[in-house]
Amino acid sequence: MSNFKDQLKIARAAVDQNLEKWLPIPDNLSARVVEAMRYATIGGGKAFRAFLILTTAKMFDLPEQNAINIATAMEMVHAYSLIHDDLPAMDNDTMRRGKPTTHIQFDEATAILAGDALLTNAFEVLADEATNKDGSIRAKLVKMLAHLAGKDGMVGGQMIDLIGEKQTLNLEQIEMLQDKKTGALLMFASTASAVAAKATEEQLNALKTYAKCIGLMFQITDDILDVVGDSATVGKTLGKDKTETKSTFVSVLGLDAARKKAEDLGVEAEQALSIFGDKANALREAARFILERNY
């Protein structure tokens, strides 16, 4: 697992270097919003989604810079979602990635603008020729990320999450919520490099199955950590789901059954990768990491 964590650090460093290029601080009055964008993206988090993009790129021999640009766009969208998710009108969190949330470090209005800018700049990165020389591929990636980040994906999931704060959700509804809110961006991260490399339909379907499984696994382990995790290790406030009586996999299934469901999904995720042989070993390790993570 230590080797896997090293790979996460390599992905983090590669994306951070590219973010430095895309987010230079201007010498004018708009500098503050860029500072907030950098605060929310550079050096923060596991870069797990970036790792998935860079790893699948190697599987399909996609040029590294192409993959780094895709991963950079992904990290921008992910950071935007966290900034907005933490706002007082949403989850009202004060800690993220082991430091004050963006609206606490700066202010609420600046945080909103920083999130907006990261979302829009992500598509600028995807549309850049360094992402892929083939304009039709760039268009596919833009469309794909827009779909998975918007009303039919992450934003739609966030809406269900807000509804779930006021009414009890059943297991099917919780799975729909997490398939959109958490799973949508993991779907992009697991398949974008394959799309850019013009993978076969069979290969894409295998990666989609893998992504669906790890998306649900990721949220189940998140729900478990909210109950048994350590705030200092996880890097954010824990115990809020129970306090706010939110519907989660743990609240509906119980701790043991939630763990069992995550383990079953892990088996299914690894089975989906069988067509890739040893080339997919890093993705298998990623699935195990999700099951065993404590942050």
CORFEN-V667098 format. One record per residue. N is the residue number from 0. RES is the residue in one letter. PSI is psi in whole degrees, 0 to 359 (NA if undefined). NEAR is the number of other C-alpha atoms within 10 Angstrom. Layout:
N | RES | PSI | NEAR
N | RES | PSI | NEAR
This chain:
0 | M | 331 | 11
1 | S | 322 | 7
2 | N | 322 | 10
3 | F | 318 | 15
4 | K | 328 | 14
5 | D | 322 | 11
6 | Q | 324 | 18
7 | L | 319 | 21
8 | K | 323 | 18
9 | I | 317 | 16
10 | A | 317 | 23
11 | R | 315 | 24
12 | A | 319 | 15
13 | A | 317 | 21
14 | V | 320 | 28
15 | D | 319 | 21
16 | Q | 321 | 14
17 | N | 325 | 17
18 | L | 324 | 22
19 | E | 322 | 13
20 | K | 319 | 10
21 | W | 341 | 16
22 | L | 56 | 16
23 | P | 146 | 12
24 | I | 120 | 16
25 | P | 157 | 12
26 | D | 61 | 7
27 | N | 185 | 7
28 | L | 349 | 7
29 | S | 2 | 10
30 | A | 324 | 13
31 | R | 320 | 15
32 | V | 325 | 21
33 | V | 322 | 19
34 | E | 320 | 17
35 | A | 321 | 23
36 | M | 316 | 27
37 | R | 320 | 23
38 | Y | 321 | 18
39 | A | 345 | 26
40 | T | 310 | 24
41 | I | 126 | 20
42 | G | 11 | 17
43 | G | 141 | 17
44 | G | 177 | 18
45 | K | 340 | 15
46 | A | 35 | 25
47 | F | 318 | 21
48 | R | 321 | 23
49 | A | 320 | 27
50 | F | 315 | 28
51 | L | 318 | 26
52 | I | 314 | 26
53 | L | 325 | 30
54 | T | 314 | 25
55 | T | 331 | 24
56 | A | 319 | 25
57 | K | 324 | 16
58 | M | 328 | 16
59 | F | 13 | 16
60 | D | 36 | 12
61 | L | 134 | 19
62 | P | 140 | 17
63 | E | 317 | 15
64 | Q | 326 | 16
65 | N | 312 | 21
66 | A | 321 | 27
67 | I | 321 | 26
68 | N | 318 | 28
69 | I | 316 | 31
70 | A | 325 | 33
71 | T | 316 | 27
72 | A | 318 | 29
73 | M | 314 | 30
74 | E | 325 | 30
75 | M | 315 | 25
76 | V | 318 | 26
77 | H | 316 | 24
78 | A | 319 | 24
79 | Y | 316 | 25
80 | S | 323 | 20
81 | L | 319 | 17
82 | I | 310 | 27
83 | H | 324 | 23
84 | D | 328 | 16
85 | D | 349 | 20
86 | L | 154 | 21
87 | P | 326 | 13
88 | A | 347 | 9
89 | M | 255 | 13
90 | D | 346 | 14
91 | N | 53 | 13
92 | D | 149 | 22
93 | T | 346 | 18
94 | M | 138 | 18
95 | R | 129 | 19
96 | R | 36 | 18
97 | G | 13 | 16
98 | K | 168 | 14
99 | P | 142 | 15
100 | T | 163 | 24
101 | T | 320 | 27
102 | H | 338 | 22
103 | I | 317 | 16
104 | Q | 324 | 15
105 | F | 263 | 16
106 | D | 167 | 13
107 | E | 315 | 16
108 | A | 317 | 11
109 | T | 322 | 19
110 | A | 318 | 25
111 | I | 314 | 18
112 | L | 320 | 18
113 | A | 318 | 26
114 | G | 315 | 26
115 | D | 316 | 17
116 | A | 321 | 17
117 | L | 319 | 28
118 | L | 312 | 22
119 | T | 321 | 14
120 | N | 335 | 17
121 | A | 321 | 25
122 | F | 333 | 22
123 | E | 318 | 13
124 | V | 314 | 21
125 | L | 326 | 25
126 | A | 351 | 22
127 | D | 145 | 14
128 | E | 335 | 13
129 | A | 343 | 17
130 | T | 324 | 24
131 | N | 136 | 23
132 | K | 336 | 12
133 | D | 112 | 11
134 | G | 328 | 13
135 | S | 327 | 11
136 | I | 317 | 18
137 | R | 320 | 23
138 | A | 320 | 14
139 | K | 317 | 16
140 | L | 318 | 24
141 | V | 312 | 19
142 | K | 318 | 13
143 | M | 313 | 16
144 | L | 321 | 23
145 | A | 318 | 18
146 | H | 313 | 16
147 | L | 338 | 21
148 | A | 344 | 24
149 | G | 211 | 16
150 | K | 331 | 14
151 | D | 359 | 14
152 | G | 244 | 24
153 | M | 313 | 25
154 | V | 319 | 18
155 | G | 320 | 17
156 | G | 321 | 25
157 | Q | 324 | 21
158 | M | 316 | 15
159 | I | 324 | 19
160 | D | 318 | 23
161 | L | 320 | 13
162 | I | 323 | 13
163 | G | 346 | 19
164 | E | 342 | 14
165 | K | 345 | 12
166 | Q | 154 | 12
167 | T | 132 | 15
168 | L | 146 | 19
169 | N | 177 | 13
170 | L | 319 | 15
171 | E | 319 | 8
172 | Q | 323 | 16
173 | I | 320 | 21
174 | E | 320 | 20
175 | M | 315 | 16
176 | L | 309 | 24
177 | Q | 332 | 26
178 | D | 328 | 24
179 | K | 306 | 29
180 | K | 312 | 27
181 | T | 318 | 22
182 | G | 331 | 27
183 | A | 313 | 25
184 | L | 330 | 24
185 | L | 330 | 30
186 | M | 315 | 27
187 | F | 313 | 26
188 | A | 327 | 27
189 | S | 339 | 29
190 | T | 345 | 27
191 | A | 315 | 27
192 | S | 324 | 29
193 | A | 319 | 24
194 | V | 316 | 21
195 | A | 330 | 23
196 | A | 5 | 19
197 | K | 52 | 14
198 | A | 163 | 14
199 | T | 164 | 10
200 | E | 320 | 11
201 | E | 316 | 10
202 | Q | 317 | 17
203 | L | 319 | 17
204 | N | 322 | 14
205 | A | 317 | 18
206 | L | 327 | 24
207 | K | 319 | 19
208 | T | 314 | 19
209 | Y | 313 | 27
210 | A | 318 | 26
211 | K | 319 | 22
212 | C | 312 | 25
213 | I | 334 | 29
214 | G | 314 | 25
215 | L | 320 | 26
216 | M | 317 | 28
217 | F | 317 | 21
218 | Q | 323 | 21
219 | I | 314 | 24
220 | T | 328 | 23
221 | D | 316 | 23
222 | D | 321 | 23
223 | I | 316 | 21
224 | L | 329 | 19
225 | D | 336 | 20
226 | V | 317 | 17
227 | V | 358 | 13
228 | G | 174 | 18
229 | D | 125 | 16
230 | S | 321 | 16
231 | A | 324 | 12
232 | T | 316 | 11
233 | V | 327 | 18
234 | G | 15 | 16
235 | K | 168 | 19
236 | T | 131 | 17
237 | L | 167 | 21
238 | G | 0 | 15
239 | K | 327 | 13
240 | D | 315 | 16
241 | K | 317 | 15
242 | T | 320 | 8
243 | E | 6 | 10
244 | T | 42 | 14
245 | K | 148 | 19
246 | S | 121 | 22
247 | T | 172 | 28
248 | F | 323 | 26
249 | V | 318 | 22
250 | S | 328 | 17
251 | V | 317 | 15
252 | L | 333 | 14
253 | G | 159 | 12
254 | L | 311 | 16
255 | D | 316 | 10
256 | A | 326 | 13
257 | A | 317 | 21
258 | R | 318 | 19
259 | K | 320 | 12
260 | K | 318 | 15
261 | A | 319 | 23
262 | E | 318 | 18
263 | D | 320 | 13
264 | L | 326 | 21
265 | G | 319 | 24
266 | V | 315 | 15
267 | E | 321 | 16
268 | A | 315 | 25
269 | E | 323 | 21
270 | Q | 324 | 14
271 | A | 336 | 20
272 | L | 3 | 20
273 | S | 329 | 14
274 | I | 344 | 12
275 | F | 352 | 13
276 | G | 217 | 8
277 | D | 343 | 12
278 | K | 335 | 16
279 | A | 15 | 18
280 | N | 322 | 15
281 | A | 325 | 18
282 | L | 324 | 22
283 | R | 318 | 20
284 | E | 326 | 15
285 | A | 319 | 22
286 | A | 319 | 25
287 | R | 324 | 19
288 | F | 317 | 16
289 | I | 317 | 22
290 | L | 324 | 20
291 | E | 355 | 12
292 | R | 149 | 12
293 | N | 17 | 15
294 | Y | NA | 18
